[in-house]
Amino acid sequence: MRFACMILCAMALCPDATAGDIVSGPITVSVVNVIDGDSFVADALVWPGMRLRYTVRVKGMDTPETRRAGCEAEKQAGLAATRRAETLLRSAPITLIKVEADKYYGRVLADVRIGGGRDMSDIMIDGRYALPYHGGKRIDWCGGGATAARVIDRIVVGATD
């Protein structure tokens, strides 16, 4: 029943939308829960008295895993990235831009803006909590070469270079 209600809400919001369409936004959301460094659960007000809850995957970045980590260093780096994401997502109003369906787990993909328009993926990448990601093969954080190692080293051992 809940799923049917969500589908009806989505259809009402975007009557001409089909798979592959992008809702340009901006859509202001309330953060319910931070799952990891690059995904969170959000509520969007679709009309007075009706909210839609969905998992949002942040476009443009990938952070180390926490639950399916390939090694202990990845898990620790993933936990640090999650803490940073939590701080960002709770620091100011959150807006979603260019929202589209994700192919995995019924979530949506979106550009996420913090406060006055700062891009979350840029902040996370600049802080070396994440690497740029635009689809394709998942980053191998434990054996992914120098770029992945720099992120893990910065977080786990405090390296600055």
N, C-alpha and C positions, 0 to 999 in steps of 0.2 A: 504494500500500500504506500509506504513512504517513497519507494522508488518511483511508483506511478505518479505520485504528487510532484516529485522532482522533475520528471519528464514533462508533465503538464506545465510547470513553472517555466522551464527552459523554452518550451514551445511558445508560451505566451510572451516571454521576453524577446524572443527572436523568431517570429513566425516564418520567416523565409530562410532560416538557417538550415544547413545540411552538413553532413560530415565533411570536415576539412575547412569549414567556415571559421572565420576569426571574428570575435566580438571586440571591437576596437577599444571600448572603455572610454574614459576611466570608470572603474568600479571600485568604490570604497568598501573595504571589508574589515571585519573584526577578527583578530587572530584568536582561535580557540585553543590550539595546541601546536607546538613545534615538534615535528616528527624527527627531523635531522637537519643538517646544514642547508639542504636545498629543497625541502618540502615541509609544508605545514597545513593544518586544517583551518579553514576560514568560514565565517558566516557572511553572506552578502544579503543586504536588504533588497528584496526583489520588488516589493510594494508594501505599503503600510501593514504592519502586523505579520508579514510573511518573510521569513529568512530561509536562505538556501545554504546548506552546509556542504562543503566540498574540500577534497584534498587538492592543494595547489603545488605543482612542481615548478620551481623557479627556472625560467629560461636563461640560457647563456652561461651556465656554470655547472660544475659537478664537484661535490665535496666527498671526502673519504667516507666510507660506510661505517656504521656503528653496529648494526645487527648482523650483517653478512660480511664482516671484515675478513680480508684474506690473511691478515697478520695482526699482531698486537699493536704495532705502531700505527697501522691504519685505523684501528678501533680508537686509540687514544686521540689521533688527529681528528677523527670523525666526531668524537665527543666535544673536542674543543671547537670545531666548526659549528656544532649544534648550539653550544653555549653562545657563540658570537651571533648566530642567526637569531636566537631567542632575544638577545639584547637589542639587536636592530629592529626586530619585528614588534617589540614592546616599547620602543623609544618614541614613536611618532605615528600619525595616521598612515595606514597602508592602502595603496591603490594598485589595482591590477590593470594592465594595459595589454592589448593584443592577446586576449584569452582564447585558447583553442583546446579541443579535445586531445587528450593524450592517449596513446595506444596501449598503455599499461594501467591496470588496476582501477579503471574508471575515474581517474583524476583529470585535472585540467593543467595545461601549461600556460604560463603567463609571465610577462615582464612585470617585475614587482618594483614599485616606487615607494621609497621611505620618505615620509614627511613632504618636504618641498620639492620632490621630484628626483631625489638621488636614487640611482639604479642599484638595487640590492646586489645583483651579480657583480657589478663593477666594484662595489665596496668589498665584497668577499674575496674577489680575485686580487684586488690591490693590497688587501691585508694578508694575502697568501693563506687563506683558509680554503680556497677553491681554485680550480683550473677552468679555463674557458671550455665550454662544451656545447656543441650544436648538433647533437644526435650521432648516430653511428655506434661503433664499438665502445663499450664501457672502458673507462680509464682503469688501468691496472696500477693501483696505488702501491702495492708491495714490490712489484717488479717492473714498474712503468718507466724506468729511466730517470734521468736527471731532473726533469721538470716536476714529476710527481714526488721525487725524493726531496726536492727543495721545500715543498709544501709540508711534507711529513716532518722533515728535520726542523723547520721553523717552529712547528707546533710542539713536537714531542721533545726535542732536545734544545730548543731555544736558539738555533742557529740564525744569524742575521743576514747571511749571504746566500 
